[in-house]
Amino acid sequence: MLVAGLIITAVYVICAVFAQWIAPYGFAQLRDASGPFGSQEPPSPGHIWGTTVGGYDVFSRVIWGAQTALEVMVVAIVLSIFVGVFLGLVSGYLGGWLDRVLVVIADAIYAFPSLLLAIVMSIVISGGQSNLYGGILAAAISITVVYIPQYFRVIRSEAVRIKSEAFVESAMVIGASTPRIMFRHVLRNSTRTLPLIFTLNASEAVLTLAGLGFLGFGIEPTAAAEWGYDLNKSLSDVTSGIWWTAIFPGLAIVLSVLGVTLVGESLNDLADPRLRGRRAVAAAGPTPAGGSTRHARRVERPVGTGDVAQTSVVPGGPLTAGPAGLAGLEDTDGGSDRDR
């Protein structure tokens, strides 16, 4: 899963970073030296994925759309991490009335459907559509508002747990300031789960951006390429048998979300100590031939699952592995154990 996710994500990032060299045309280009592009042309050597109803090259729109999605994803994740982590750290460490107010606000935001909240924020920020940078910022801020409660909850719960640890109390005793304790000691020990969260949120950001574009609240088509907008314009094409205007933007959304999700789920599995124990047991291989039942149980089950370890009580090893086994403890002279 991790390898497959990394490969898909790497292809997606490469297409986004080098879009201007990979795409044969611009995202809003309608003509070249030979003349204007045709409308709804099927795949051909000149347009390998055909053209849209508006005359845009589908392949170029898909490649440039990867760049738009990556920019929105990065801005949204960075903003949500900074705001959510800061508020969660302050709320969890300081507590009191501020903690109660922030928890209520976060729960209220989290209760709203994410796409509906993103639509409302997009309308408030940019009126639904905007130019390239305004549209990217508006979409990113809309997604940021949705994701802040998730980072807030995680960091707050970790801060509440860590602030009662001995090293934090020691820092307070030696006179360390509150900001130093919060950002030097508590924060550094509260962010271990953040890589898992933002990888999963990155895939959700792609879906949210595509949903905004599909509903008509995204970026203007002349300002940037966006997969959701292209899907919206291809709805009428599907009923007419024109499949290339919808299938390629749809596959781009599916593959990009799949790649990032596989990476996030794999990181989650790698961070789970229970799964690490299972993999270690599986790597040990099957029970050797001739091994005892007790030995097989020790190989197949990790330490701490209920098996009682053998303890040596006689010189030479445990009872079952002594110099003469259990027979070595018997009275060879015919006397009883009490006489001994």
C-alpha positions in Angstrom: 0.0 0.0 0.0 2.7 2.4 0.9 4.8 1.8 -2.2 1.7 2.1 -4.5 0.6 5.2 -2.7 4.1 6.8 -3.0 4.3 6.0 -6.7 0.8 7.5 -7.5 1.5 10.5 -5.4 4.9 11.0 -6.9 3.4 11.0 -10.4 0.8 13.5 -9.3 3.3 15.8 -7.8 5.6 15.6 -10.8 2.7 16.5 -13.1 1.8 19.4 -10.9 5.3 20.8 -10.5 6.3 20.4 -14.2 2.9 21.2 -15.7 4.1 23.9 -18.0 6.6 21.5 -19.6 4.4 18.4 -19.7 1.2 20.0 -21.0 1.4 20.7 -24.7 -1.0 23.7 -24.5 -2.0 26.2 -21.9 -5.0 25.6 -19.7 -7.0 28.3 -21.4 -5.5 28.0 -24.9 -8.1 27.7 -27.7 -5.9 27.8 -30.8 -2.4 27.1 -32.1 -0.4 27.9 -35.2 -2.7 25.8 -37.4 -5.9 27.5 -36.2 -8.5 27.2 -33.5 -9.2 23.9 -31.7 -12.3 22.0 -32.6 -15.1 21.5 -30.1 -15.6 18.0 -28.6 -13.0 16.4 -30.9 -12.2 12.8 -30.1 -8.6 11.7 -29.1 -6.2 12.2 -32.0 -2.4 12.8 -32.4 -2.9 16.5 -32.1 -5.1 16.2 -28.9 -4.3 12.8 -27.3 -7.3 13.0 -24.9 -9.6 15.1 -27.2 -11.1 18.5 -26.6 -13.9 19.8 -24.5 -17.1 21.5 -25.4 -15.4 24.8 -25.0 -12.5 23.8 -27.2 -9.9 23.2 -24.5 -7.4 20.4 -24.8 -8.4 17.8 -22.2 -4.9 16.5 -21.5 -3.5 20.0 -20.9 -6.5 20.8 -18.6 -5.9 17.7 -16.6 -2.2 18.4 -16.1 -2.7 22.0 -15.2 -5.5 20.9 -12.9 -3.0 18.9 -10.9 -1.0 22.1 -10.3 -4.1 23.9 -9.1 -5.1 21.1 -6.8 -1.6 20.8 -5.3 -1.4 24.6 -4.6 -4.8 24.6 -2.9 -3.9 21.5 -0.9 -0.6 22.9 0.4 -2.0 26.3 1.3 -5.0 24.7 3.1 -3.0 22.1 5.0 -0.4 24.7 6.1 -3.0 27.2 7.3 -5.1 24.6 9.1 -2.0 23.1 10.8 -0.8 26.5 12.1 -4.2 27.7 13.3 -5.4 24.3 14.6 -2.2 23.5 16.4 -1.8 26.9 18.0 -5.4 26.9 19.3 -5.3 23.3 20.5 -2.0 24.0 22.4 -3.3 27.1 24.1 -6.7 25.5 24.9 -5.2 22.2 26.3 -2.4 23.8 28.3 -4.1 26.8 29.8 -7.6 25.3 30.2 -10.2 27.3 32.1 -12.9 29.4 30.4 -10.8 29.8 27.2 -10.7 26.0 26.8 -14.4 25.7 27.2 -15.1 28.4 24.6 -12.7 27.0 22.0 -14.1 23.5 22.5 -17.7 24.7 21.9 -16.7 26.7 18.8 -14.7 23.7 17.4 -17.6 21.3 18.0 -20.0 23.7 16.3 -17.8 24.0 13.2 -17.2 20.2 13.2 -21.0 19.6 13.3 -21.5 21.3 9.9 -21.2 19.2 6.7 -17.7 19.9 5.4 -18.7 20.7 1.8 -21.6 22.9 2.8 -19.3 24.9 5.1 -16.7 25.2 2.4 -19.4 26.5 0.0 -20.5 29.1 2.5 -17.0 30.3 3.2 -16.2 30.4 -0.5 -19.2 32.7 -1.1 -18.3 34.9 1.8 -14.6 35.2 0.8 -14.8 35.6 -3.0 -18.5 35.6 -4.0 -18.1 32.0 -5.4 -15.6 32.6 -8.1 -12.3 34.5 -8.4 -9.1 34.8 -10.3 -6.1 32.5 -9.9 -4.6 33.6 -6.6 -7.8 34.9 -5.2 -9.6 31.7 -6.1 -6.8 29.5 -4.7 -6.7 31.5 -1.5 -10.5 31.4 -1.2 -10.7 27.7 -1.8 -7.8 27.1 0.6 -9.3 29.2 3.4 -12.7 27.4 2.9 -11.0 24.0 3.3 -8.9 25.4 6.2 -12.0 26.2 8.3 -13.2 22.7 7.8 -9.9 21.1 9.0 -9.0 23.4 11.9 -11.3 21.4 14.4 -9.5 18.2 13.6 -6.0 19.5 14.4 -7.5 21.4 17.4 -8.9 18.2 18.9 -5.8 16.1 18.5 -3.3 18.7 19.8 -5.6 19.7 22.7 -6.0 16.1 23.9 -2.2 15.6 23.7 -1.5 18.9 25.6 -4.0 17.9 28.4 -2.2 14.6 28.8 1.4 15.9 28.6 1.0 18.9 30.8 0.7 16.6 33.9 4.0 14.8 33.0 7.0 15.0 35.3 9.2 16.8 32.8 6.6 19.6 32.4 6.3 20.0 36.2 10.1 20.0 36.5 10.3 22.9 33.9 7.7 24.8 36.0 9.7 24.3 39.2 13.0 25.6 37.7 11.1 28.7 36.6 10.6 28.2 32.8 8.1 30.6 31.3 4.7 29.5 30.1 5.4 30.1 26.4 8.7 28.2 26.7 7.0 25.2 28.3 4.1 25.2 25.8 6.2 25.5 22.6 9.5 23.8 23.8 8.2 20.9 25.8 4.5 20.3 25.3 4.3 21.1 21.5 7.3 18.9 20.6 5.7 15.9 22.2 2.2 16.5 20.9 2.8 16.5 17.1 3.6 12.8 16.5 0.2 12.1 14.9 0.2 15.2 12.7 1.8 13.5 9.6 -1.0 10.9 9.6 -3.7 13.6 9.8 -2.5 15.9 7.1 -1.9 13.1 4.6 -5.5 12.0 5.0 -6.7 15.6 5.0 -4.8 16.2 1.8 -7.0 13.7 -0.1 -10.1 15.3 1.4 -8.9 18.7 0.2 -8.7 17.5 -3.4 -12.3 16.2 -3.1 -13.5 19.4 -1.5 -11.9 21.5 -4.2 -13.4 19.3 -6.9 -16.8 19.6 -5.2 -16.6 23.4 -5.1 -15.7 23.5 -8.8 -18.4 21.0 -9.8 -21.1 23.1 -8.0 -19.8 26.3 -9.6 -18.1 27.9 -6.6 -14.5 27.3 -7.6 -11.9 29.1 -9.7 -12.8 30.7 -13.0 -11.9 28.5 -16.0 -9.9 31.3 -17.6 -7.8 31.8 -14.4 -6.8 28.2 -13.8 -7.7 24.6 -14.7 -9.8 22.8 -12.2 -11.0 19.2 -12.4 -14.4 19.8 -10.8 -15.3 22.5 -13.2 -14.4 20.3 -16.2 -16.5 17.5 -14.8 -19.5 19.9 -14.5 -19.1 21.0 -18.2 -18.9 17.4 -19.4 -22.3 16.2 -17.9 -24.1 16.9 -21.2 -21.4 15.2 -23.2 -21.8 11.8 -21.4 -25.4 11.5 -22.6 -24.2 12.1 -26.2 -21.6 9.4 -26.1 -18.7 11.8 -25.7 -16.7 10.0 -22.9 -13.3 11.6 -23.1 -14.3 15.0 -21.6 -15.4 13.3 -18.3 -13.4 10.2 -17.8 -9.9 11.8 -17.7 -10.7 14.5 -15.1 -12.6 11.9 -13.1 -9.7 9.5 -13.2 -7.3 12.3 -12.1 -9.4 13.0 -9.1 -9.7 9.3 -8.2 -6.0 8.5 -8.6 -4.7 11.6 -6.8 -7.1 10.9 -3.8 -6.2 7.2 -3.9 -2.5 7.8 -3.8 -2.5 10.3 -0.9 -5.0 8.1 1.0 -2.8 5.0 0.6 0.2 6.9 1.9 -1.8 8.1 4.9 -3.3 4.7 5.7 0.1 3.1 5.4 1.7 5.6 7.8 -1.1 4.9 10.2 -0.4 1.2 10.0 3.3 1.7 10.5 2.7 3.8 13.6 0.5 1.2 15.2 2.6 -0.9 17.6 0.1 -3.8 17.4 0.5 -4.2 13.7 4.3 -3.9 14.1 4.2 -6.8 16.5 2.1 -8.9 14.1 4.6 -8.2 11.3 7.5 -9.2 13.5 5.8 -12.5 14.4 5.0 -13.1 10.7 8.7 -12.4 9.8 9.8 -15.0 12.3 8.4 -17.7 10.0 6.7 -21.0 10.8 7.5 -23.3 13.7 10.7 -25.3 13.2 10.3 -29.1 12.7 10.5 -31.0 15.9 9.7 -28.0 18.1 7.6 -28.5 21.1 4.0 -27.1 21.5 5.2 -24.7 24.1 8.0 -23.5 21.8 5.5 -23.0 19.0 3.2 -20.9 21.2 6.1 -18.6 22.1 7.0 -18.1 18.4 3.5 -17.4 17.2 2.4 -15.0 20.0 4.3 -11.8 20.8 5.6 -11.2 24.3 3.0 -9.9 26.7 0.0 -11.8 25.3 -0.5 -14.1 28.3 2.2 -16.8 28.0 4.2 -17.4 31.2 7.9 -17.5 30.5 9.9 -20.5 31.7 11.8 -19.8 34.9 14.8 -21.7 36.0 14.4 -23.1 39.5 17.2 -25.7 39.5 20.8 -25.6 38.4 21.0 -26.2 34.7 17.8 -24.6 33.5 14.0 -24.9 33.9 12.3 -28.0 35.2 11.7 -29.4 31.7 15.3 -28.7 30.7 17.2 -29.7 33.8 20.2 -32.1 33.9 17.9 -35.1 34.0 14.4 -33.5 33.5 11.8 -34.2 36.1 13.2 -37.6 36.8 16.3 -35.9 38.2 14.3 -34.6 41.1 13.0 -38.0 42.1 14.6 -40.2 44.8 16.9 -42.6 43.0 17.6 -44.4 46.3 13.9 -45.2 46.8 13.5 -42.6 49.6 10.7 -40.1 49.8 11.0 -36.4 49.1 10.2 -35.8 52.8 13.3 -37.7 53.8 15.3 -35.6 51.5 
